[in-house]
Each structure stands twice: as C-alpha cells, then as structure tokens.
C-alpha cells in the first residue's frame, strides 16, 4: 500500500503531495467540515485493521491524532452531523461485518458506540455504506434493495423513503456514488454493457415526499465510477 496523501487545487487543477498521516491507512471512513477532515479506521500497510483516528487541518496542512474508536474497522463510511463525526458500519477482524456505528463528540473528545446503526447497509464483499448528510439529516443508498433511506436519530433506525434512480446500477455498491451537494442528494452511476457504460447524474432536494430524481447529465464512458468528491457546493 502506498502511504501517500495527495492534495488537489481547484484553482490550478493540479495535484501535489500532501502531509502523510501519523498512521497511514486505506479503506477508512472520513468526513469533512469547513477546513477540517476526520478519518478513522481502515487498514495499515501490513493489513492490520485500525481503530485509530486523525484530524486534518487544511489551513496548516497538519494531521493531529484523535482518541481511538471502541472497535477497529475497515471499509466503513464517515459522516459529519450535528457537530459530531460518525463512523458507520465496516468490517472487523475475521471478516465480521459490523452493524454498529460510532459517534465522536468533538467537544468531549470521546467516542460512543451506537448499536445497530448500519444494519443491512454493507457486507463483506460489498461497498462501504453509501451515506450523505443534507441539512443535518443522514441519508443512505441501500444498494442491495436500491432503496433510499433516512436515519431516524431518536429511534436509531432507518426509514425507507423510496427508490434510487432505476438506472443506478452497481456491483454490490461498487460503481455507484452517493453524495450531498448543498441541499441536494446526488446519485452518480448507470448501466454497463460489454461495450462500455453510461454515467448518469441524478439529484433530489429532500422534502416530505417520496424522492423524485431529476436527471442532470448523462455521458457515455468506458470507465467505472471508482470514487468521487464534491467541492464548492
């Protein structure tokens, strides 16, 4: 595993090598807020599953160690909501799928386990949970059932709101992107054949009604959606 961090400049459209983490890792959960980014879990160069976490400050280009999570996990997802960092799902040692999440309180600098927070959102061979936060509400794309779900914070359960776009095809979640852009949810994906594929971008403004997805763009491509990031929304 290459223990390298790269930093992208939207002004120059270029990549430069950034500061290396205190504990380099891959397959971690992450989330950003303002000029700060949180990472937790993942695996190191030897394949060990980590419970450690770090905070990156893009203003000073520095990594600061944070308290470790209660449970080591990889292939997890991250979210920032209500001023707290959440790590959701993942896989621990012996390929045990975790259904719990963990909440990091930035004020008390402590972790709290939330049991059954991610049940059904990921598996051993599937992609990490596909989640996004809009208006401090957590949403998830359930790629196994092609459902859009919303997290009920008080009852600690997921509520099915409706379906994902019909053509948002994935391979156990791989090849499908689910992101927040401002006050909209974005789904990026599309059908593939042996001759190539189509990438389609859909959006929906969350309200009290079932989701109605708007097709924003479509492009014929031969590539797979490996990952994506949203900047400037």
C-alpha positions, 0 to 999 in steps of 0.5 A: 500500500502506498502511504501517500496523501495527495492534495488537489487545487481547484484553482490550478487543477493540479495535484501535489503531495500532501502531509502523510498521516501519523498512521497511514491507512486505506479503506477508512471512513472520513468526513469533512467540515469547513477546513477540517477532515476526520478519518478513522479506521481502515487498514495499515500497510501490513493489513492490520485493521485500525481503530485509530483516528486523525484530524486534518487541518487544511489551513496548516496542512497538519494531521493531529491524532484523535482518541481511538474508536471502541472497535477497529474497522475497515471499509466503513463510511464517515459522516459529519452531523450535528457537530459530531463525526460518525463512523458507520458500519465496516468490517472487523477482524475475521471478516465480521461485518459490523452493524454498529456505528460510532459517534465522536463528540468533538467537544468531549473528545470521546467516542460512543458506540451506537448499536445497530446503526448500519444494519443491512447497509454493507457486507463483506464483499460489498461497498462501504455504506453509501451515506450523505448528510443534507441539512443535518439529516443522514441519508443512505443508498441501500444498494442491495434493495436500491432503496433510499433511506433516512436515519431516524436519530431518536429511534436509531433506525432507518426509514425507507423513503423510496427508490434510487434512480432505476438506472443506478446500477452497481456491483454490490455498491461498487460503481455507484456514488452517493453524495450531498451537494448543498441541499441536494442528494446526488446519485452518480452511476448507470448501466454497463454493457460489454461495450462500455457504460453510461454515467448518469447524474441524478439529484433530489432536494429532500422534502416530505415526499417520496424522492423524485430524481431529476436527471442532470447529465448523462455521458457515455464512458468506458470507465467505472465510477471508482470514487468521487468528491464534491467541492464548492457546493 
